[in-house]
Amino acid sequence: MTTQTPKRLLQLLSLLQTPREWPGSELAGRLGVTTRTVRRDVERLRDLGYPVEATMGAVGGYRLVAGAAMPPLLLDDEEAVAIAVGLRSSAGNEVEGVEEASVRALAKLEQVLPSRLRRRVRSLGSATTLNRWQGPRIDPAVLTTLATASAGREKLRFGYRAADGAATKRLVEPHGLVSAGRRWYLVAYDEGRADWRVFRVDRVSDPFLTGVRVPARELPAADPAEYVRARMTRDRAPYRLDATLHASYRELAPRLGDGAGQLEEVDERTCRLRTEVDALEWAAMRLAVLGCEFEVHEPAELTAYLRELAARVGRAAG
């Protein structure tokens, strides 16, 4: 076996770990060898315990079969660093419990990384500060159940709490999940409403797989993400709030809770808040309790309301 063979085997294994079938000619082209060499390398991988399956036909192909006895996962440099970045980012995730699992997985990954990659990953960690999610958390079991129902086109029952607190029971045909703005959304056809709906996953409770599979319905959009964006735009609140807040992002983000996603850091002592609000009274109260100086740029109605409120409060204090 030449010195190039181990490296070529690792490259071949990395290709085969992509979930698809690879024609022998395409593998040969990727590796710069003949199809006969590919066949020999596949046999070597099988001898090492990797379950490589060959398909018959005019072209023929190879794919890696998952199994309980699967040898350790192989990652190239870019893949290993990408996974480490994802695990570290999820330490501040909105999914309940994922942060602890991510830290454990990252520790295991660092143990098996080559020294050069371990230094890159640790440098990334030392230079990164995570802003932990302060809003409602999602039960990972709920998220998994919704994903399972969406993938299997299986009818789903669950409890749902609307923005006004009203609780309902829903029977839906799930289409898919969308992650947007630090929130997860379920796009589904609601049988009780005979229409498509978007459900916030943190408001879903007790999802139940019915076991009833249904044909896929045609979504009235190119994809679930586009549908969620369209619905959020259509259902936008009547007022757009734009205000400058004189405090640091680190101070304000925990106080804003759900609204931290609309907060932008201007500098170390200033932030900009841009969001939509349903009521002027709520916006005024929200700004007042932040405990910092602020200027409202829009809406003009809020500025007028604040003047009226300040006069009323001043009279009460006098």
PALUM-462631 format. One record per residue (C-alpha): x, y, z. Coordinates in steps of 0.2 Angstrom, whole numbers. Example, Ala and Ser with C-alpha at 12.3 -4.5 7.8 and 13.67 -1.06 7.14 Angstrom:
% PALUM-462631
<drenba><c1>62</c1><c2>-22</c2><c3>39</c3></drenba>
<drenba><c1>68</c1><c2>-5</c2><c3>36</c3></drenba>
//
This chain:
% PALUM-462631
<drenba><c1>0</c1><c2>0</c2><c3>0</c3></drenba>
<drenba><c1>8</c1><c2>17</c2><c3>-5</c3></drenba>
<drenba><c1>8</c1><c2>32</c2><c3>6</c3></drenba>
<drenba><c1>-6</c1><c2>40</c2><c3>-4</c3></drenba>
<drenba><c1>-18</c1><c2>25</c2><c3>-1</c3></drenba>
<drenba><c1>-23</c1><c2>29</c2><c3>17</c3></drenba>
<drenba><c1>-26</c1><c2>47</c2><c3>12</c3></drenba>
<drenba><c1>-36</c1><c2>42</c2><c3>-3</c3></drenba>
<drenba><c1>-46</c1><c2>30</c2><c3>8</c3></drenba>
<drenba><c1>-51</c1><c2>44</c2><c3>20</c3></drenba>
<drenba><c1>-56</c1><c2>55</c2><c3>5</c3></drenba>
<drenba><c1>-67</c1><c2>40</c2><c3>-2</c3></drenba>
<drenba><c1>-75</c1><c2>37</c2><c3>15</c3></drenba>
<drenba><c1>-78</c1><c2>56</c2><c3>17</c3></drenba>
<drenba><c1>-87</c1><c2>56</c2><c3>0</c3></drenba>
<drenba><c1>-97</c1><c2>40</c2><c3>4</c3></drenba>
<drenba><c1>-103</c1><c2>48</c2><c3>21</c3></drenba>
<drenba><c1>-114</c1><c2>60</c2><c3>10</c3></drenba>
<drenba><c1>-131</c1><c2>52</c2><c3>10</c3></drenba>
<drenba><c1>-132</c1><c2>48</c2><c3>-9</c3></drenba>
<drenba><c1>-127</c1><c2>34</c2><c3>-21</c3></drenba>
<drenba><c1>-110</c1><c2>37</c2><c3>-30</c3></drenba>
<drenba><c1>-107</c1><c2>30</c2><c3>-47</c3></drenba>
<drenba><c1>-90</c1><c2>22</c2><c3>-48</c3></drenba>
<drenba><c1>-85</c1><c2>33</c2><c3>-62</c3></drenba>
<drenba><c1>-89</c1><c2>49</c2><c3>-52</c3></drenba>
<drenba><c1>-79</c1><c2>43</c2><c3>-37</c3></drenba>
<drenba><c1>-64</c1><c2>39</c2><c3>-48</c3></drenba>
<drenba><c1>-65</c1><c2>56</c2><c3>-56</c3></drenba>
<drenba><c1>-66</c1><c2>64</c2><c3>-38</c3></drenba>
<drenba><c1>-51</c1><c2>54</c2><c3>-32</c3></drenba>
<drenba><c1>-41</c1><c2>55</c2><c3>-48</c3></drenba>
<drenba><c1>-39</c1><c2>36</c2><c3>-50</c3></drenba>
<drenba><c1>-47</c1><c2>22</c2><c3>-61</c3></drenba>
<drenba><c1>-64</c1><c2>13</c2><c3>-57</c3></drenba>
<drenba><c1>-54</c1><c2>-3</c2><c3>-54</c3></drenba>
<drenba><c1>-44</c1><c2>7</c2><c3>-40</c3></drenba>
<drenba><c1>-61</c1><c2>13</c2><c3>-33</c3></drenba>
<drenba><c1>-67</c1><c2>-5</c2><c3>-32</c3></drenba>
<drenba><c1>-51</c1><c2>-11</c2><c3>-23</c3></drenba>
<drenba><c1>-52</c1><c2>4</c2><c3>-10</c3></drenba>
<drenba><c1>-70</c1><c2>-1</c2><c3>-7</c3></drenba>
<drenba><c1>-65</c1><c2>-18</c2><c3>-2</c3></drenba>
<drenba><c1>-52</c1><c2>-11</c2><c3>10</c3></drenba>
<drenba><c1>-65</c1><c2>-1</c2><c3>18</c3></drenba>
<drenba><c1>-76</c1><c2>-16</c2><c3>20</c3></drenba>
<drenba><c1>-62</c1><c2>-25</c2><c3>28</c3></drenba>
<drenba><c1>-60</c1><c2>-11</c2><c3>40</c3></drenba>
<drenba><c1>-79</c1><c2>-13</c2><c3>45</c3></drenba>
<drenba><c1>-87</c1><c2>1</c2><c3>35</c3></drenba>
<drenba><c1>-103</c1><c2>-6</c2><c3>27</c3></drenba>
<drenba><c1>-102</c1><c2>0</c2><c3>9</c3></drenba>
<drenba><c1>-116</c1><c2>-7</c2><c3>-2</c3></drenba>
<drenba><c1>-114</c1><c2>-9</c2><c3>-21</c3></drenba>
<drenba><c1>-128</c1><c2>-8</c2><c3>-33</c3></drenba>
<drenba><c1>-129</c1><c2>-17</c2><c3>-49</c3></drenba>
<drenba><c1>-133</c1><c2>-10</c2><c3>-66</c3></drenba>
<drenba><c1>-125</c1><c2>-2</c2><c3>-82</c3></drenba>
<drenba><c1>-117</c1><c2>12</c2><c3>-71</c3></drenba>
<drenba><c1>-117</c1><c2>4</c2><c3>-54</c3></drenba>
<drenba><c1>-114</c1><c2>14</c2><c3>-38</c3></drenba>
<drenba><c1>-109</c1><c2>14</c2><c3>-20</c3></drenba>
<drenba><c1>-116</c1><c2>20</c2><c3>-4</c3></drenba>
<drenba><c1>-112</c1><c2>19</c2><c3>15</c3></drenba>
<drenba><c1>-126</c1><c2>10</c2><c3>25</c3></drenba>
<drenba><c1>-129</c1><c2>16</c2><c3>42</c3></drenba>
<drenba><c1>-129</c1><c2>2</c2><c3>56</c3></drenba>
<drenba><c1>-126</c1><c2>-1</c2><c3>74</c3></drenba>
<drenba><c1>-109</c1><c2>-7</c2><c3>71</c3></drenba>
<drenba><c1>-104</c1><c2>9</c2><c3>61</c3></drenba>
<drenba><c1>-86</c1><c2>14</c2><c3>64</c3></drenba>
<drenba><c1>-83</c1><c2>32</c2><c3>70</c3></drenba>
<drenba><c1>-89</c1><c2>46</c2><c3>60</c3></drenba>
<drenba><c1>-75</c1><c2>54</c2><c3>48</c3></drenba>
<drenba><c1>-74</c1><c2>73</c2><c3>47</c3></drenba>
<drenba><c1>-63</c1><c2>84</c2><c3>36</c3></drenba>
<drenba><c1>-55</c1><c2>100</c2><c3>43</c3></drenba>
<drenba><c1>-69</c1><c2>111</c2><c3>37</c3></drenba>
<drenba><c1>-83</c1><c2>99</c2><c3>43</c3></drenba>
<drenba><c1>-75</c1><c2>97</c2><c3>61</c3></drenba>
<drenba><c1>-74</c1><c2>116</c2><c3>63</c3></drenba>
<drenba><c1>-91</c1><c2>119</c2><c3>56</c3></drenba>
<drenba><c1>-99</c1><c2>107</c2><c3>69</c3></drenba>
<drenba><c1>-89</c1><c2>114</c2><c3>83</c3></drenba>
<drenba><c1>-95</c1><c2>132</c2><c3>78</c3></drenba>
<drenba><c1>-113</c1><c2>125</c2><c3>78</c3></drenba>
<drenba><c1>-112</c1><c2>117</c2><c3>95</c3></drenba>
<drenba><c1>-104</c1><c2>132</c2><c3>103</c3></drenba>
<drenba><c1>-118</c1><c2>143</c2><c3>96</c3></drenba>
<drenba><c1>-131</c1><c2>132</c2><c3>102</c3></drenba>
<drenba><c1>-125</c1><c2>134</c2><c3>120</c3></drenba>
<drenba><c1>-137</c1><c2>150</c2><c3>120</c3></drenba>
<drenba><c1>-151</c1><c2>141</c2><c3>111</c3></drenba>
<drenba><c1>-169</c1><c2>144</c2><c3>113</c3></drenba>
<drenba><c1>-172</c1><c2>125</c2><c3>114</c3></drenba>
<drenba><c1>-173</c1><c2>119</c2><c3>132</c3></drenba>
<drenba><c1>-158</c1><c2>108</c2><c3>137</c3></drenba>
<drenba><c1>-149</c1><c2>109</c2><c3>121</c3></drenba>
<drenba><c1>-135</c1><c2>120</c2><c3>128</c3></drenba>
<drenba><c1>-130</c1><c2>107</c2><c3>140</c3></drenba>
<drenba><c1>-130</c1><c2>93</c2><c3>127</c3></drenba>
<drenba><c1>-120</c1><c2>104</c2><c3>115</c3></drenba>
<drenba><c1>-107</c1><c2>107</c2><c3>128</c3></drenba>
<drenba><c1>-105</c1><c2>88</c2><c3>131</c3></drenba>
<drenba><c1>-104</c1><c2>85</c2><c3>113</c3></drenba>
<drenba><c1>-91</c1><c2>99</c2><c3>110</c3></drenba>
<drenba><c1>-80</c1><c2>92</c2><c3>124</c3></drenba>
<drenba><c1>-81</c1><c2>74</c2><c3>116</c3></drenba>
<drenba><c1>-77</c1><c2>82</c2><c3>99</c3></drenba>
<drenba><c1>-62</c1><c2>91</c2><c3>105</c3></drenba>
<drenba><c1>-55</c1><c2>76</c2><c3>113</c3></drenba>
<drenba><c1>-53</c1><c2>67</c2><c3>96</c3></drenba>
<drenba><c1>-49</c1><c2>82</c2><c3>85</c3></drenba>
<drenba><c1>-31</c1><c2>83</c2><c3>79</c3></drenba>
<drenba><c1>-20</c1><c2>96</c2><c3>88</c3></drenba>
<drenba><c1>-21</c1><c2>109</c2><c3>74</c3></drenba>
<drenba><c1>-40</c1><c2>108</c2><c3>74</c3></drenba>
<drenba><c1>-41</c1><c2>108</c2><c3>93</c3></drenba>
<drenba><c1>-32</c1><c2>124</c2><c3>94</c3></drenba>
<drenba><c1>-43</c1><c2>132</c2><c3>80</c3></drenba>
<drenba><c1>-59</c1><c2>127</c2><c3>90</c3></drenba>
<drenba><c1>-52</c1><c2>133</c2><c3>107</c3></drenba>
<drenba><c1>-47</c1><c2>150</c2><c3>99</c3></drenba>
<drenba><c1>-64</c1><c2>152</c2><c3>93</c3></drenba>
<drenba><c1>-71</c1><c2>148</c2><c3>110</c3></drenba>
<drenba><c1>-60</c1><c2>160</c2><c3>119</c3></drenba>
<drenba><c1>-64</c1><c2>174</c2><c3>107</c3></drenba>
<drenba><c1>-83</c1><c2>172</c2><c3>107</c3></drenba>
<drenba><c1>-96</c1><c2>178</c2><c3>119</c3></drenba>
<drenba><c1>-113</c1><c2>171</c2><c3>118</c3></drenba>
<drenba><c1>-129</c1><c2>180</c2><c3>122</c3></drenba>
<drenba><c1>-140</c1><c2>168</c2><c3>130</c3></drenba>
<drenba><c1>-158</c1><c2>167</c2><c3>124</c3></drenba>
<drenba><c1>-170</c1><c2>175</c2><c3>137</c3></drenba>
<drenba><c1>-186</c1><c2>172</c2><c3>129</c3></drenba>
<drenba><c1>-198</c1><c2>157</c2><c3>130</c3></drenba>
<drenba><c1>-189</c1><c2>140</c2><c3>129</c3></drenba>
<drenba><c1>-194</c1><c2>125</c2><c3>118</c3></drenba>
<drenba><c1>-196</c1><c2>107</c2><c3>124</c3></drenba>
<drenba><c1>-184</c1><c2>97</c2><c3>112</c3></drenba>
<drenba><c1>-197</c1><c2>83</c2><c3>113</c3></drenba>
<drenba><c1>-210</c1><c2>94</c2><c3>106</c3></drenba>
<drenba><c1>-199</c1><c2>99</c2><c3>92</c3></drenba>
<drenba><c1>-194</c1><c2>81</c2><c3>88</c3></drenba>
<drenba><c1>-212</c1><c2>76</c2><c3>88</c3></drenba>
<drenba><c1>-217</c1><c2>90</c2><c3>76</c3></drenba>
<drenba><c1>-202</c1><c2>86</c2><c3>65</c3></drenba>
<drenba><c1>-207</c1><c2>68</c2><c3>64</c3></drenba>
<drenba><c1>-225</c1><c2>72</c2><c3>60</c3></drenba>
<drenba><c1>-219</c1><c2>84</c2><c3>46</c3></drenba>
<drenba><c1>-207</c1><c2>71</c2><c3>38</c3></drenba>
<drenba><c1>-220</c1><c2>57</c2><c3>39</c3></drenba>
<drenba><c1>-235</c1><c2>67</c2><c3>33</c3></drenba>
<drenba><c1>-244</c1><c2>61</c2><c3>48</c3></drenba>
<drenba><c1>-259</c1><c2>70</c2><c3>56</c3></drenba>
<drenba><c1>-255</c1><c2>79</c2><c3>73</c3></drenba>
<drenba><c1>-265</c1><c2>84</c2><c3>88</c3></drenba>
<drenba><c1>-259</c1><c2>97</c2><c3>100</c3></drenba>
<drenba><c1>-264</c1><c2>110</c2><c3>112</c3></drenba>
<drenba><c1>-261</c1><c2>128</c2><c3>107</c3></drenba>
<drenba><c1>-260</c1><c2>144</c2><c3>117</c3></drenba>
<drenba><c1>-263</c1><c2>160</c2><c3>106</c3></drenba>
<drenba><c1>-255</c1><c2>177</c2><c3>109</c3></drenba>
<drenba><c1>-270</c1><c2>183</c2><c3>120</c3></drenba>
<drenba><c1>-269</c1><c2>167</c2><c3>131</c3></drenba>
<drenba><c1>-284</c1><c2>158</c2><c3>123</c3></drenba>
<drenba><c1>-281</c1><c2>139</c2><c3>123</c3></drenba>
<drenba><c1>-287</c1><c2>128</c2><c3>109</c3></drenba>
<drenba><c1>-285</c1><c2>110</c2><c3>103</c3></drenba>
<drenba><c1>-279</c1><c2>108</c2><c3>85</c3></drenba>
<drenba><c1>-279</c1><c2>94</c2><c3>72</c3></drenba>
<drenba><c1>-267</c1><c2>98</c2><c3>58</c3></drenba>
<drenba><c1>-258</c1><c2>91</c2><c3>43</c3></drenba>
<drenba><c1>-240</c1><c2>97</c2><c3>46</c3></drenba>
<drenba><c1>-230</c1><c2>103</c2><c3>32</c3></drenba>
<drenba><c1>-213</c1><c2>108</c2><c3>40</c3></drenba>
<drenba><c1>-204</c1><c2>118</c2><c3>53</c3></drenba>
<drenba><c1>-196</c1><c2>135</c2><c3>50</c3></drenba>
<drenba><c1>-183</c1><c2>143</c2><c3>62</c3></drenba>
<drenba><c1>-184</c1><c2>162</c2><c3>60</c3></drenba>
<drenba><c1>-179</c1><c2>176</c2><c3>72</c3></drenba>
<drenba><c1>-174</c1><c2>165</c2><c3>86</c3></drenba>
<drenba><c1>-191</c1><c2>156</c2><c3>86</c3></drenba>
<drenba><c1>-197</c1><c2>140</c2><c3>78</c3></drenba>
<drenba><c1>-213</c1><c2>139</c2><c3>68</c3></drenba>
<drenba><c1>-224</c1><c2>125</c2><c3>62</c3></drenba>
<drenba><c1>-232</c1><c2>127</c2><c3>45</c3></drenba>
<drenba><c1>-248</c1><c2>116</c2><c3>44</c3></drenba>
<drenba><c1>-265</c1><c2>114</c2><c3>37</c3></drenba>
<drenba><c1>-277</c1><c2>116</c2><c3>51</c3></drenba>
<drenba><c1>-292</c1><c2>104</c2><c3>48</c3></drenba>
<drenba><c1>-303</c1><c2>113</c2><c3>60</c3></drenba>
<drenba><c1>-301</c1><c2>130</c2><c3>52</c3></drenba>
<drenba><c1>-300</c1><c2>122</c2><c3>34</c3></drenba>
<drenba><c1>-285</c1><c2>133</c2><c3>30</c3></drenba>
<drenba><c1>-266</c1><c2>135</c2><c3>32</c3></drenba>
<drenba><c1>-259</c1><c2>141</c2><c3>49</c3></drenba>
<drenba><c1>-242</c1><c2>146</c2><c3>56</c3></drenba>
<drenba><c1>-240</c1><c2>140</c2><c3>75</c3></drenba>
<drenba><c1>-226</c1><c2>146</c2><c3>86</c3></drenba>
<drenba><c1>-218</c1><c2>130</c2><c3>93</c3></drenba>
<drenba><c1>-216</c1><c2>138</c2><c3>111</c3></drenba>
<drenba><c1>-235</c1><c2>139</c2><c3>112</c3></drenba>
<drenba><c1>-238</c1><c2>121</c2><c3>107</c3></drenba>
<drenba><c1>-241</c1><c2>108</c2><c3>121</c3></drenba>
<drenba><c1>-244</c1><c2>89</c2><c3>122</c3></drenba>
<drenba><c1>-242</c1><c2>85</c2><c3>103</c3></drenba>
<drenba><c1>-248</c1><c2>68</c2><c3>99</c3></drenba>
<drenba><c1>-245</c1><c2>58</c2><c3>83</c3></drenba>
<drenba><c1>-261</c1><c2>51</c2><c3>77</c3></drenba>
<drenba><c1>-254</c1><c2>37</c2><c3>65</c3></drenba>
<drenba><c1>-265</c1><c2>44</c2><c3>51</c3></drenba>
<drenba><c1>-254</c1><c2>48</c2><c3>36</c3></drenba>
<drenba><c1>-261</c1><c2>60</c2><c3>22</c3></drenba>
<drenba><c1>-255</c1><c2>65</c2><c3>5</c3></drenba>
<drenba><c1>-245</c1><c2>81</c2><c3>5</c3></drenba>
<drenba><c1>-255</c1><c2>96</c2><c3>1</c3></drenba>
<drenba><c1>-249</c1><c2>110</c2><c3>-10</c3></drenba>
<drenba><c1>-242</c1><c2>125</c2><c3>1</c3></drenba>
<drenba><c1>-248</c1><c2>142</c2><c3>-5</c3></drenba>
<drenba><c1>-230</c1><c2>148</c2><c3>-6</c3></drenba>
<drenba><c1>-214</c1><c2>142</c2><c3>-14</c3></drenba>
<drenba><c1>-208</c1><c2>135</c2><c3>3</c3></drenba>
<drenba><c1>-212</c1><c2>135</c2><c3>22</c3></drenba>
<drenba><c1>-200</c1><c2>149</c2><c3>26</c3></drenba>
<drenba><c1>-208</c1><c2>160</c2><c3>12</c3></drenba>
<drenba><c1>-225</c1><c2>157</c2><c3>19</c3></drenba>
<drenba><c1>-220</c1><c2>161</c2><c3>37</c3></drenba>
<drenba><c1>-212</c1><c2>178</c2><c3>31</c3></drenba>
<drenba><c1>-228</c1><c2>182</c2><c3>21</c3></drenba>
<drenba><c1>-239</c1><c2>178</c2><c3>36</c3></drenba>
<drenba><c1>-229</c1><c2>188</c2><c3>48</c3></drenba>
<drenba><c1>-229</c1><c2>203</c2><c3>36</c3></drenba>
<drenba><c1>-248</c1><c2>202</c2><c3>33</c3></drenba>
<drenba><c1>-251</c1><c2>201</c2><c3>52</c3></drenba>
<drenba><c1>-239</c1><c2>215</c2><c3>56</c3></drenba>
<drenba><c1>-244</c1><c2>226</c2><c3>71</c3></drenba>
<drenba><c1>-251</c1><c2>243</c2><c3>66</c3></drenba>
<drenba><c1>-237</c1><c2>253</c2><c3>74</c3></drenba>
<drenba><c1>-218</c1><c2>252</c2><c3>69</c3></drenba>
<drenba><c1>-208</c1><c2>257</c2><c3>84</c3></drenba>
<drenba><c1>-190</c1><c2>265</c2><c3>82</c3></drenba>
<drenba><c1>-181</c1><c2>271</c2><c3>97</c3></drenba>
<drenba><c1>-163</c1><c2>274</c2><c3>103</c3></drenba>
<drenba><c1>-159</c1><c2>267</c2><c3>120</c3></drenba>
<drenba><c1>-145</c1><c2>274</c2><c3>130</c3></drenba>
<drenba><c1>-138</c1><c2>258</c2><c3>138</c3></drenba>
<drenba><c1>-127</c1><c2>244</c2><c3>133</c3></drenba>
<drenba><c1>-134</c1><c2>228</c2><c3>124</c3></drenba>
<drenba><c1>-128</c1><c2>217</c2><c3>139</c3></drenba>
<drenba><c1>-139</c1><c2>227</c2><c3>151</c3></drenba>
<drenba><c1>-155</c1><c2>229</c2><c3>139</c3></drenba>
<drenba><c1>-156</c1><c2>211</c2><c3>131</c3></drenba>
<drenba><c1>-161</c1><c2>202</c2><c3>147</c3></drenba>
<drenba><c1>-174</c1><c2>216</c2><c3>151</c3></drenba>
<drenba><c1>-182</c1><c2>215</c2><c3>134</c3></drenba>
<drenba><c1>-184</c1><c2>196</c2><c3>135</c3></drenba>
<drenba><c1>-194</c1><c2>191</c2><c3>119</c3></drenba>
<drenba><c1>-190</c1><c2>208</c2><c3>111</c3></drenba>
<drenba><c1>-171</c1><c2>206</c2><c3>112</c3></drenba>
<drenba><c1>-171</c1><c2>200</c2><c3>94</c3></drenba>
<drenba><c1>-176</c1><c2>217</c2><c3>88</c3></drenba>
<drenba><c1>-162</c1><c2>226</c2><c3>98</c3></drenba>
<drenba><c1>-147</c1><c2>232</c2><c3>88</c3></drenba>
<drenba><c1>-130</c1><c2>237</c2><c3>96</c3></drenba>
<drenba><c1>-125</c1><c2>255</c2><c3>91</c3></drenba>
<drenba><c1>-110</c1><c2>256</c2><c3>102</c3></drenba>
<drenba><c1>-105</c1><c2>251</c2><c3>120</c3></drenba>
<drenba><c1>-118</c1><c2>263</c2><c3>128</c3></drenba>
<drenba><c1>-131</c1><c2>264</c2><c3>115</c3></drenba>
<drenba><c1>-144</c1><c2>253</c2><c3>106</c3></drenba>
<drenba><c1>-157</c1><c2>254</c2><c3>93</c3></drenba>
<drenba><c1>-174</c1><c2>246</c2><c3>95</c3></drenba>
<drenba><c1>-185</c1><c2>243</c2><c3>80</c3></drenba>
<drenba><c1>-200</c1><c2>232</c2><c3>81</c3></drenba>
<drenba><c1>-219</c1><c2>232</c2><c3>79</c3></drenba>
<drenba><c1>-232</c1><c2>235</c2><c3>93</c3></drenba>
<drenba><c1>-250</c1><c2>233</c2><c3>94</c3></drenba>
<drenba><c1>-254</c1><c2>247</c2><c3>107</c3></drenba>
<drenba><c1>-246</c1><c2>264</c2><c3>111</c3></drenba>
<drenba><c1>-249</c1><c2>261</c2><c3>129</c3></drenba>
<drenba><c1>-239</c1><c2>245</c2><c3>129</c3></drenba>
<drenba><c1>-225</c1><c2>253</c2><c3>120</c3></drenba>
<drenba><c1>-224</c1><c2>268</c2><c3>132</c3></drenba>
<drenba><c1>-224</c1><c2>256</c2><c3>147</c3></drenba>
<drenba><c1>-211</c1><c2>245</c2><c3>139</c3></drenba>
<drenba><c1>-199</c1><c2>259</c2><c3>136</c3></drenba>
<drenba><c1>-202</c1><c2>267</c2><c3>153</c3></drenba>
<drenba><c1>-198</c1><c2>252</c2><c3>163</c3></drenba>
<drenba><c1>-181</c1><c2>248</c2><c3>154</c3></drenba>
<drenba><c1>-172</c1><c2>260</c2><c3>166</c3></drenba>
<drenba><c1>-163</c1><c2>271</c2><c3>154</c3></drenba>
<drenba><c1>-164</c1><c2>287</c2><c3>144</c3></drenba>
<drenba><c1>-172</c1><c2>285</c2><c3>126</c3></drenba>
<drenba><c1>-178</c1><c2>295</c2><c3>111</c3></drenba>
<drenba><c1>-193</c1><c2>289</c2><c3>100</c3></drenba>
<drenba><c1>-190</c1><c2>292</c2><c3>82</c3></drenba>
<drenba><c1>-207</c1><c2>284</c2><c3>77</c3></drenba>
<drenba><c1>-222</c1><c2>283</c2><c3>77</c3></drenba>
<drenba><c1>-226</c1><c2>301</c2><c3>80</c3></drenba>
<drenba><c1>-242</c1><c2>295</c2><c3>89</c3></drenba>
<drenba><c1>-231</c1><c2>287</c2><c3>103</c3></drenba>
<drenba><c1>-221</c1><c2>304</c2><c3>105</c3></drenba>
<drenba><c1>-238</c1><c2>313</c2><c3>108</c3></drenba>
<drenba><c1>-244</c1><c2>299</c2><c3>120</c3></drenba>
<drenba><c1>-228</c1><c2>300</c2><c3>130</c3></drenba>
<drenba><c1>-230</c1><c2>319</c2><c3>132</c3></drenba>
<drenba><c1>-248</c1><c2>317</c2><c3>138</c3></drenba>
<drenba><c1>-242</c1><c2>303</c2><c3>150</c3></drenba>
<drenba><c1>-228</c1><c2>313</c2><c3>157</c3></drenba>
<drenba><c1>-240</c1><c2>328</c2><c3>161</c3></drenba>
<drenba><c1>-252</c1><c2>316</c2><c3>169</c3></drenba>
<drenba><c1>-239</c1><c2>307</c2><c3>179</c3></drenba>
<drenba><c1>-232</c1><c2>324</c2><c3>184</c3></drenba>
<drenba><c1>-248</c1><c2>330</c2><c3>190</c3></drenba>
<drenba><c1>-250</c1><c2>315</c2><c3>201</c3></drenba>
<drenba><c1>-233</c1><c2>317</c2><c3>208</c3></drenba>
<drenba><c1>-236</c1><c2>335</c2><c3>212</c3></drenba>
//
